[in-house]
Amino acid sequence: MPDFTVTLSDGTSATLSELLKDNDLVVLNVFATWCGPCKVEFPEMEKSYQAHSDRMVILSVSGDPNDTQEMIKDYKEQNGLSFPMGMAGDALDFLNVTAFPTTVFVDRDGKVGFYKVGAFVQEGDFEDRVSTFLSADYDGTPMESEVASGGIAGYLLILAAIAAVAVLLLVIGRWRLFRKAGRPGWHSIIPILSTYQEYAICWKGWIGLLSLLFPAAISTAYRLGGQTNLSFLIIVAFGIAGFVLHLLESFRLAKAFGKGAGTGILLTLLRNISRFFLGVGRAEYRGEE
């Protein structure tokens, strides 16, 4: 295992080679503050850490660049975790993490003894792994790695496939809508231009550009403000404003193609698929209101 140094949420740093001087096992856990499965496995990790902290250490670092040390510090306190936590930064690029959580067991000789992609969801599973590495019978033979193809990694693949289909439906739907409105269909392929054109055929293009600022503002408020009351209020305010704008545009789009309130509701709630059916259907463009 290559040596590395990461910065922790308390302002200190942790180096693998230094940790191995005082421990028989280092468990490197790569997580993200928004990751649900990560939160599920942490209680058992904390229990094992409390039981074996004299011989092992858990080093949990966020692999999401949008997380901050302040966010991780708050996360650690809220979940009652005592083991070191911080940011991975560029120090762990060699791991090529593809999903959260990813956990690596590094034995007393600095060798990777176990590698798992996905959460420890079965009770006692994590403790069993720890006990094996701390056992006097441990001979340094690596365990077979695990990739949770039926767990979190599988779910991530399914979600990715669903997201890809949703984007494809939106592109095709907008292509047909633009063509019906006398606009170039290929504009649907370019994200910002696509939004601009959709708003332009039923309202004003510049309002579409304005709508793109709301998600960016929400993301910025979350990253900079963490979980403070002010950031929460900003996120809620921009979220409501963005939804209202989307609602108004959906109803105007429905009317521009001769449809009523029912279609407007569908365009609001089922954004991608409803635009697909509106585009490939027989609805004709009647111009903006």
C-alpha positions in Angstrom: 0.0 0.0 0.0 1.6 3.4 -1.0 2.2 5.8 1.9 -0.1 8.8 2.1 -1.0 11.8 4.2 -4.5 13.2 4.6 -5.8 16.3 6.5 -8.3 15.7 9.3 -11.3 17.7 10.4 -9.5 18.7 13.7 -6.7 20.4 11.7 -4.2 17.7 12.2 -2.9 15.2 9.6 -2.6 11.4 9.5 0.1 9.5 7.6 -0.3 5.7 7.0 3.3 4.8 7.9 3.0 6.6 11.2 -0.3 5.0 12.0 1.2 1.5 11.4 3.9 2.1 13.9 1.4 2.0 16.7 -1.3 -0.2 15.3 -1.7 -3.7 13.9 -4.5 -2.6 11.5 -5.4 0.5 9.7 -8.9 0.6 8.2 -9.2 3.2 5.5 -12.7 4.2 4.8 -13.7 6.5 1.9 -17.1 8.0 2.2 -19.2 11.1 1.5 -21.4 13.1 3.8 -24.5 12.6 1.6 -23.9 8.8 1.3 -26.8 6.8 2.9 -25.0 3.4 3.0 -22.0 5.1 4.6 -24.1 6.3 7.5 -25.6 2.8 7.9 -22.2 1.1 8.4 -20.6 3.7 10.7 -22.3 2.6 14.0 -20.7 -0.9 13.8 -17.4 0.7 12.8 -17.6 2.9 15.8 -18.3 -0.1 18.1 -15.3 -2.0 16.7 -13.1 1.0 17.1 -14.0 1.4 20.7 -13.3 -2.2 21.3 -9.9 -2.4 19.6 -8.6 1.2 19.6 -5.4 0.0 21.3 -4.5 -2.1 18.3 -6.3 -0.6 15.3 -7.4 2.7 13.9 -10.2 3.6 11.5 -9.3 6.5 9.2 -12.4 7.7 7.4 -12.0 10.4 4.7 -14.4 12.0 2.3 -13.8 11.3 -1.4 -16.3 14.0 -2.5 -14.5 17.3 -3.3 -17.7 19.2 -2.5 -17.5 18.2 1.1 -15.5 20.5 3.5 -13.7 19.9 6.7 -16.4 21.9 8.5 -19.1 19.7 7.1 -17.1 16.6 8.1 -16.6 17.9 11.6 -20.4 18.5 12.0 -21.1 15.1 10.5 -18.8 13.4 12.9 -20.4 15.1 15.9 -23.9 14.5 14.8 -23.3 10.8 14.3 -21.3 10.3 17.5 -18.1 9.1 15.8 -14.8 9.2 17.5 -12.3 7.8 15.0 -10.3 10.2 12.8 -12.1 11.8 9.9 -11.1 14.2 7.2 -10.7 14.9 3.5 -9.0 12.5 1.0 -8.0 15.3 -1.4 -5.5 14.0 -4.0 -3.7 11.7 -1.6 -5.8 8.7 -2.5 -6.1 9.0 -6.2 -4.2 5.8 -6.6 -7.2 3.9 -5.2 -9.4 4.9 -8.1 -12.5 4.9 -5.9 -15.6 4.3 -8.0 -18.3 4.2 -5.3 -19.0 5.2 -1.7 -18.3 3.7 0.6 -15.0 1.9 -0.2 -13.0 0.3 2.6 -9.4 -0.9 2.6 -7.9 -3.0 5.4 -4.1 -2.4 5.7 -2.3 -4.9 7.9 0.6 -4.5 10.2 3.1 -4.9 7.3 1.5 -2.2 5.3 -0.1 -4.6 2.8 -3.7 -4.5 1.6 -5.4 -7.4 3.2 -9.0 -6.7 2.2 -10.7 -4.3 -0.2 -14.5 -3.8 -0.2 -16.7 -1.6 -2.5 -20.0 -1.1 -0.8 -21.2 -0.9 2.8 -20.9 -3.4 5.6 -24.7 -4.0 6.1 -24.8 -7.4 7.8 -24.5 -7.2 11.6 -21.1 -8.4 12.8 -19.5 -8.5 9.4 -17.1 -5.6 10.0 -16.2 -6.9 13.5 -15.4 -10.3 12.0 -13.0 -8.8 9.5 -11.3 -6.8 12.2 -10.9 -9.8 14.5 -9.3 -11.8 11.7 -6.6 -9.2 11.1 -6.0 -8.8 14.8 -5.9 -12.5 15.5 -2.6 -14.1 16.4 -3.3 -16.6 13.6 -3.3 -14.0 10.9 -0.5 -14.9 8.5 -0.7 -12.0 6.1 -2.7 -13.8 3.4 -5.0 -11.3 1.7 -8.8 -11.9 1.8 -10.8 -12.0 -1.4 -12.0 -8.5 -2.2 -15.7 -7.7 -2.4 -17.6 -5.5 -4.8 -21.2 -5.1 -3.8 -22.6 -5.8 -7.2 -25.9 -6.6 -5.6 -25.7 -3.8 -3.1 -24.7 -0.2 -3.3 -22.6 -0.6 -6.4 -25.4 -2.4 -8.2 -27.9 0.3 -7.1 -25.5 3.0 -8.5 -25.4 1.2 -11.8 -29.1 1.0 -11.9 -29.5 4.7 -11.0 -26.9 5.6 -13.7 -28.8 3.7 -16.3 -32.1 5.3 -15.3 -30.5 8.8 -15.4 -29.1 8.1 -18.9 -32.5 7.0 -20.2 -34.1 10.1 -18.6 -31.6 12.4 -20.3 -32.1 10.6 -23.6 -35.9 11.0 -23.4 -35.4 14.8 -22.6 -33.1 15.3 -25.6 -35.4 13.4 -28.0 -38.5 15.2 -26.7 -36.9 18.7 -26.9 -35.5 17.9 -30.4 -39.0 17.2 -31.6 -40.5 20.2 -29.8 -37.9 22.5 -31.2 -38.5 21.2 -34.7 -42.2 21.8 -34.4 -41.5 25.3 -33.2 -39.3 26.0 -36.2 -36.0 25.8 -34.2 -33.0 23.6 -34.9 -33.5 20.3 -33.2 -29.9 19.7 -32.5 -30.0 22.6 -29.9 -31.5 20.0 -27.6 -28.1 18.3 -27.3 -26.4 21.3 -25.8 -27.5 21.7 -22.1 -27.6 25.4 -21.6 -28.8 26.2 -25.2 -31.5 23.5 -24.8 -32.9 25.2 -21.7 -32.8 28.6 -23.4 -34.6 27.3 -26.5 -37.4 25.6 -24.5 -38.1 28.7 -22.6 -37.9 30.8 -25.8 -40.6 28.8 -27.6 -43.1 29.4 -24.8 -41.9 32.4 -22.7 -38.5 34.2 -22.8 -35.1 32.5 -23.4 -33.4 34.7 -20.8 -35.8 33.3 -18.1 -34.5 29.9 -18.9 -30.9 31.0 -18.3 -32.1 32.5 -15.0 -33.6 29.1 -14.0 -30.2 27.5 -14.4 -28.8 29.8 -11.6 -31.1 28.3 -8.9 -29.4 24.9 -8.7 -26.0 26.5 -8.8 -27.0 28.9 -6.0 -28.3 26.0 -3.9 -25.1 24.0 -4.4 -22.9 26.9 -3.5 -24.9 27.7 -0.4 -24.6 24.1 0.7 -20.9 23.9 0.1 -20.0 27.2 1.7 -22.6 27.3 4.5 -22.6 23.7 5.5 -25.6 23.0 7.7 -26.1 26.4 9.2 -29.5 27.9 9.6 -28.7 30.7 7.1 -27.6 28.2 4.4 -30.7 26.2 5.0 -33.0 29.2 4.5 -31.1 30.1 1.3 -31.4 26.6 0.0 -35.2 26.5 0.8 -35.8 30.0 -0.8 -34.0 29.2 -4.0 -35.5 25.7 -4.1 -39.1 27.2 -3.9 -38.3 29.9 -6.4 -36.8 27.4 -8.8 -39.9 25.2 -8.5 -42.3 28.0 -9.1 -40.4 29.1 -12.2 -40.4 25.5 -13.5 -44.2 25.3 -12.8 -45.0 28.4 -14.7 -42.8 27.4 -17.7 -44.4 23.9 -17.8 -47.9 25.4 -18.0 -46.8 27.9 -20.7 -45.2 25.1 -22.7 -48.3 23.0 -22.5 -50.4 25.9 -23.7 -47.9 26.7 -26.5 -48.7 23.2 -27.9 -52.4 23.4 -27.4 -52.6 21.4 -24.2 -54.3 22.2 -20.9 -53.6 22.2 -17.2 -53.4 18.4 -17.0 -50.4 18.4 -19.4 -48.9 21.3 -17.5 -49.0 19.3 -14.3 -47.4 16.3 -16.0 -44.7 18.6 -17.5 -44.0 19.9 -14.0 -43.9 16.6 -12.1 -42.6 14.3 -14.9 -40.2 16.7 -16.6 -38.3 14.4 -19.0 -40.8 11.7 -20.0 -43.7 14.2 -20.4 -41.6 16.4 -22.7 -40.7 13.3 -24.7 -44.4 12.3 -25.2 -45.3 15.9 -26.0 -42.5 16.1 -28.6 -43.2 12.7 -30.3 -47.0 13.1 -30.1 -49.4 14.8 -32.4 -49.4 18.1 -30.6 -48.8 21.1 -32.9 -47.0 24.3 -32.0 -49.3 27.3 -31.6 -46.8 29.8 -30.6 -45.9 31.4 -27.2 -48.6 33.0 -25.2 
